[in-house]
Amino acid sequence: MVTHDDVAALIREFLSLGAQVELSPDSPLEAVPGWDSLSWINILNAIQDRHHKDLPLDAVARVRTLGDLVDLVNAT
């Protein structure tokens, strides 16, 4: 099972964020500092590679928050 902390750590890694940036399950992804479409693609690819998941694009398009992303990864 992928946790909120797993995904938050991956986002912090890809966006070079410090611990001072709060990433809660309710955090809107587009509000994360440094978030853009390229980072989104890179983060999705990393999640799929590290957790051996194939995330459906239609479901990815509905992801708005960090919690949504964690739920999608665990449901796949």
C-alpha positions in Angstrom: 0.0 0.0 0.0 1.3 3.4 -1.0 1.0 6.0 1.8 0.5 9.8 1.7 4.1 10.1 3.1 5.4 7.9 0.2 3.9 10.2 -2.5 4.7 13.4 -0.6 8.3 12.3 -0.4 8.4 11.7 -4.1 6.8 15.1 -4.9 9.4 16.7 -2.5 12.2 14.9 -4.4 11.1 15.9 -7.9 10.3 19.5 -7.0 13.2 20.0 -4.6 10.9 21.0 -1.8 11.9 21.4 1.8 10.0 20.1 4.8 8.6 23.6 5.4 6.2 23.0 2.4 3.1 21.3 3.8 1.7 18.4 1.8 -1.4 17.1 3.3 -4.0 14.8 1.7 -6.2 17.8 1.0 -3.4 19.8 -0.7 -4.4 20.8 -4.2 -1.5 19.6 -6.5 -1.6 22.7 -8.7 -0.9 24.8 -5.6 2.3 23.0 -4.8 5.3 25.3 -5.4 7.0 24.4 -8.7 4.1 22.3 -9.9 3.6 22.3 -13.7 2.6 19.8 -16.4 6.1 18.5 -16.9 6.5 17.8 -13.2 3.1 16.1 -13.1 4.2 13.7 -15.9 7.5 13.0 -14.2 5.9 12.3 -10.9 3.3 10.0 -12.5 6.0 8.1 -14.3 8.0 7.7 -11.1 5.0 6.5 -9.2 4.2 3.9 -12.0 7.9 2.8 -12.1 8.5 2.6 -8.4 5.2 1.0 -7.5 4.7 -1.1 -10.6 1.3 0.5 -11.4 -0.4 1.4 -14.6 -2.5 4.5 -13.9 -5.4 5.0 -16.3 -5.3 8.4 -18.0 -9.0 9.0 -17.5 -8.6 8.5 -13.7 -5.4 10.6 -13.6 -7.3 13.5 -15.3 -9.7 13.6 -12.2 -6.9 13.8 -9.6 -7.0 17.2 -7.9 -5.3 16.6 -4.5 -2.5 14.6 -3.0 -5.1 12.4 -1.3 -6.8 11.8 -4.7 -3.4 10.6 -6.1 -2.8 8.3 -3.2 -6.3 6.8 -3.5 -5.8 6.3 -7.3 -2.4 4.5 -6.8 -3.9 2.2 -4.2 -7.0 1.5 -6.2 -5.0 0.4 -9.3 
